[in-house]
Amino acid sequence: MSRAKIEGKRIGIIGIGNIGSSILRGLLSEIEDAQFLIADVRRESLSAFAANPRVEICSSNEELAKKSEILILAVKPRDVSGVLGAIAPFMEDKLLISVAAGVSTGELERYLADSGSGRRVRVIRAMPNIGARVGESVSALCSGSNAVSEDEELAAEIMSAIGSVYHVDEKEMDVITGLSGSGIAFFAEVIDAMADAGVYEGLPRDSALTIAAKTALGAARLILAGESPATIKAMTASPGGTTIRGLHTMESRAVRAAMMDAVIEATRRSREMG
Ligand SMILES: NC(=O)c1ccc[n+]([C@@H]2O[C@H](COP(=O)([O-])OP(=O)(O)OC[C@H]3O[C@@H](n4cnc5c(N)ncnc54)[C@H](OP(=O)(O)O)[C@@H]3O)[C@@H](O)[C@H]2O)c1
């Protein structure tokens, strides 16, 4: 993807935890000409970037907001209103991209308007996942009421530095949080359980885990190449063989229902948080 729109920009990130640091690392490796400003109450999270000449460590969120043209908010949802309340006076004519789960564009705009100059701030909401650490995030984006197409393109360029990007309606953000934001942990759980079975049957743990993860990757790549899950099952399960025995076991233990419920409950929780 072209990154022409963010080249030369000053991009601030508040919250350099799991997601904020992944976004920063992705941007540093993908974009040559932008400057980055970072702030976090946990000062030790910032020290990893202290030696990088393209990264400026700010002593406060307010300083960061004053100096940045685009601001990425990557703090926990409970911290969003406090942070936005403090930086609102400096957000006029700037773009805010929030990755906070369950915090709607309407709420983001309200927190900024309540404490700000009264001017309408351009807001984009993004839902990445922790695959961002290896450039494999699936990030959904939706726009607030004041954002223009240029802002959507800027946000897409930024999030594409950590993986793939999808534009969605805001009403779909909760299910995307369940399916992708949380869903990556559900796959980790399944891979871990399969690796445990490998260990139970005598494999060393490290090879069992690698083989389980690569098997998951193979299934994912086949599906992304256009094979349906049903075709993968049909190509693997021979009559009276091992796979159909395992699939029957999964069916009798209601694994499909459990996986569906995990996504549905995570989606509900995202709605509750909003
Ligand atoms: N992790 C994921 O898989 C994931 C996926 C999609 C979206 N998200 C969203 O991304 C956001 C960040 O999640 P995360 O997992 O990266 O959280 P995290 O690792 O806890 O990082 C957040 C960082 O922000 C710091 N912080 C808290 N209050 C602050 C303030 N007022 N000013 C500056 N920094 C402050 C935190 O410090 P303290 O620890 O001292 O509070 C922490 O270092 C959340 O809203 C989450 O919903 C996360």
The ligand as a MOL file (V3000), in Angstrom:
LIG
                    3D

  0  0  0     0  0            999 V3000
M  V30 BEGIN CTAB
M  V30 COUNTS 48 52 0 0 0
M  V30 BEGIN ATOM
M  V30 1 N -4.0650 -5.8730 23.3480 0
M  V30 2 C -4.8650 -6.1880 22.3330 0
M  V30 3 O -4.8720 -7.3110 21.8340 0
M  V30 4 C -5.7810 -5.1430 21.7590 0
M  V30 5 C -6.4370 -5.4030 20.5370 0
M  V30 6 C -7.2550 -4.4090 20.0000 0
M  V30 7 C -7.4420 -3.2140 20.6680 0
M  V30 8 N -6.8220 -3.0190 21.8670 0 CHG=1
M  V30 9 C -7.0550 -1.7690 22.5490 0
M  V30 10 O -5.8160 -1.0850 22.6050 0
M  V30 11 C -5.7800 -0.3130 23.8040 0
M  V30 12 C -4.4650 -0.5850 24.4810 0
M  V30 13 O -4.4180 -1.9660 24.8230 0
M  V30 14 P -3.0270 -2.6300 25.2290 0
M  V30 15 O -3.2610 -4.0790 25.3500 0
M  V30 16 O -1.9460 -2.1130 24.3620 0 CHG=-1
M  V30 17 O -2.8850 -1.9840 26.7090 0
M  V30 18 P -1.5690 -1.8130 27.5850 0
M  V30 19 O -0.5420 -2.8290 27.1630 0
M  V30 20 O -2.0210 -1.7710 29.0040 0
M  V30 21 O -1.0190 -0.3650 27.1430 0
M  V30 22 C -1.6070 0.8270 27.5340 0
M  V30 23 C -0.5110 1.7220 28.0660 0
M  V30 24 O -1.0730 3.0070 28.3070 0
M  V30 25 C -0.6030 3.4440 29.5780 0
M  V30 26 N -1.4800 4.4800 30.1240 0
M  V30 27 C -2.5240 4.3580 30.9930 0
M  V30 28 N -3.0560 5.5610 31.2710 0
M  V30 29 C -2.3400 6.4730 30.5600 0
M  V30 30 C -2.3970 7.8880 30.4440 0
M  V30 31 N -3.3080 8.6140 31.1140 0
M  V30 32 N -1.5150 8.5100 29.6340 0
M  V30 33 C -0.5610 7.7960 28.9660 0
M  V30 34 N -0.4570 6.4440 29.0500 0
M  V30 35 C -1.3330 5.8000 29.8280 0
M  V30 36 C -0.5920 2.1850 30.3730 0
M  V30 37 O 0.1380 2.3500 31.5790 0
M  V30 38 P -0.3790 1.5030 32.8870 0
M  V30 39 O -0.1900 0.0620 32.5350 0
M  V30 40 O 0.5020 1.9870 33.9850 0
M  V30 41 O -1.8450 1.8500 33.0750 0
M  V30 42 C 0.0670 1.2350 29.4070 0
M  V30 43 O 1.4690 1.3540 29.3960 0
M  V30 44 C -6.9950 -0.7120 24.6390 0
M  V30 45 O -7.9600 0.2930 24.5970 0
M  V30 46 C -7.5090 -1.9520 23.9680 0
M  V30 47 O -8.9250 -2.0300 24.0230 0
M  V30 48 C -5.9780 -3.9420 22.4140 0
M  V30 END ATOM
M  V30 BEGIN BOND
M  V30 1 1 1 2
M  V30 2 2 2 3
M  V30 3 1 2 4
M  V30 4 1 4 5
M  V30 5 2 4 48
M  V30 6 2 5 6
M  V30 7 1 6 7
M  V30 8 2 7 8
M  V30 9 1 8 9
M  V30 10 1 8 48
M  V30 11 1 9 10
M  V30 12 1 9 46
M  V30 13 1 10 11
M  V30 14 1 11 12
M  V30 15 1 11 44
M  V30 16 1 12 13
M  V30 17 1 13 14
M  V30 18 2 14 15
M  V30 19 1 14 16
M  V30 20 1 14 17
M  V30 21 1 17 18
M  V30 22 2 18 19
M  V30 23 1 18 20
M  V30 24 1 18 21
M  V30 25 1 21 22
M  V30 26 1 22 23
M  V30 27 1 23 24
M  V30 28 1 23 42
M  V30 29 1 24 25
M  V30 30 1 25 26
M  V30 31 1 25 36
M  V30 32 1 26 27
M  V30 33 1 26 35
M  V30 34 2 27 28
M  V30 35 1 28 29
M  V30 36 1 29 30
M  V30 37 2 29 35
M  V30 38 1 30 31
M  V30 39 2 30 32
M  V30 40 1 32 33
M  V30 41 2 33 34
M  V30 42 1 34 35
M  V30 43 1 36 37
M  V30 44 1 36 42
M  V30 45 1 37 38
M  V30 46 2 38 39
M  V30 47 1 38 40
M  V30 48 1 38 41
M  V30 49 1 42 43
M  V30 50 1 44 45
M  V30 51 1 44 46
M  V30 52 1 46 47
M  V30 END BOND
M  V30 END CTAB
M  END
